[in-house]
């Protein structure tokens, strides 16, 4: 676990790569806020969490010393991270469509920024 590896949770920089609008992204953001971790969600804007939930997490973070941030550039998001957590770009129940998507755009961005 994160605590076993680092010996603590507070102050750890945790970066989530994936569809941050739903269960995993939301749960990780809430958990990081409550436990004092610095949470970054890396996703295109249309895959970022609901602003009301973000505001709620920022209130919690203000009490625990956590931070909540968002980044669209994977290289920037990963810089200085202690933990990288990856997930899918298309959540369960979402309809996958062929053609250019957030994941192909992200991959091209990542490939060209290395």
C-alpha positions in Angstrom: 0.0 0.0 0.0 1.0 3.6 -0.2 1.4 3.8 3.6 3.5 0.7 3.7 5.8 2.0 0.9 6.2 5.6 2.1 5.5 5.2 5.8 2.9 7.9 5.6 0.0 9.3 3.6 0.0 13.0 4.4 1.9 15.0 1.8 2.2 12.2 -0.8 1.6 13.4 -4.3 -1.0 11.0 -5.9 -1.7 11.4 -9.6 -4.8 9.7 -11.2 -4.8 9.2 -15.0 -8.2 8.4 -16.4 -11.8 9.4 -16.6 -12.1 11.5 -13.4 -15.9 12.1 -13.8 -17.1 8.9 -12.2 -16.6 6.4 -9.4 -12.8 5.8 -9.4 -11.7 9.4 -10.0 -14.3 10.8 -7.5 -13.5 8.2 -4.8 -9.8 8.8 -5.1 -10.2 12.5 -5.0 -12.4 12.3 -1.9 -10.1 9.9 -0.2 -7.0 11.9 -0.9 -8.7 15.1 0.4 -9.7 13.3 3.7 -6.2 11.7 4.2 -4.1 14.7 3.4 -2.6 13.6 0.1 -1.9 16.0 -2.8 -4.3 14.8 -5.5 -3.9 15.5 -9.2 -6.4 14.2 -11.8 -4.9 14.1 -15.3 -7.6 14.0 -18.0 -9.0 16.2 -20.7 -11.4 18.8 -19.4 -14.4 16.9 -20.5 -13.3 14.0 -18.3 -12.7 16.0 -15.1 -15.0 15.8 -12.1 -18.1 17.8 -11.3 -17.2 21.3 -10.0 -19.5 20.8 -7.0 -17.6 17.7 -5.8 -14.3 19.5 -6.4 -15.5 22.4 -4.2 -16.5 19.9 -1.5 -13.1 18.2 -1.7 -11.3 21.5 -1.6 -13.1 22.4 1.7 -12.0 19.0 3.2 -8.5 19.5 1.8 -8.2 22.9 3.5 -8.6 21.1 6.9 -6.3 18.2 6.2 -3.5 19.9 4.3 -4.3 18.1 1.1 -4.4 19.8 -2.3 -6.6 19.2 -5.3 -5.4 20.0 -8.8 -6.1 19.1 -12.5 -3.8 18.8 -15.4 -4.4 17.9 -19.1 -0.7 17.3 -19.9 0.4 13.8 -18.7 4.1 14.8 -18.5 3.3 17.8 -16.4 1.0 15.7 -14.2 3.5 13.0 -13.6 6.4 15.4 -12.7 7.2 15.1 -9.0 4.5 12.5 -8.3 5.0 9.9 -5.7 2.2 7.6 -6.9 0.8 7.2 -10.5 -2.6 5.5 -10.7 -3.9 4.6 -14.1 -7.5 3.8 -15.2 -9.5 3.6 -18.4 -10.5 6.6 -20.5 -14.0 5.2 -21.2 -15.9 4.4 -18.1 -18.2 1.4 -17.8 -21.5 2.1 -19.4 -20.1 4.8 -21.7 -20.4 4.2 -25.3 -17.1 3.7 -27.2 -17.0 5.5 -30.6 -14.5 4.8 -33.3 -12.4 7.7 -34.5 -10.4 10.4 -32.7 -11.0 10.3 -29.0 -9.5 11.7 -25.8 -7.3 8.6 -25.5 -5.8 9.0 -28.9 -5.3 12.7 -28.4 -3.6 12.0 -25.0 -1.4 9.4 -26.6 -0.2 11.7 -29.3 0.4 14.4 -26.8 2.4 12.0 -24.6 4.4 10.7 -27.5 5.4 14.1 -28.8 6.2 15.6 -25.3 8.8 12.9 -24.4 
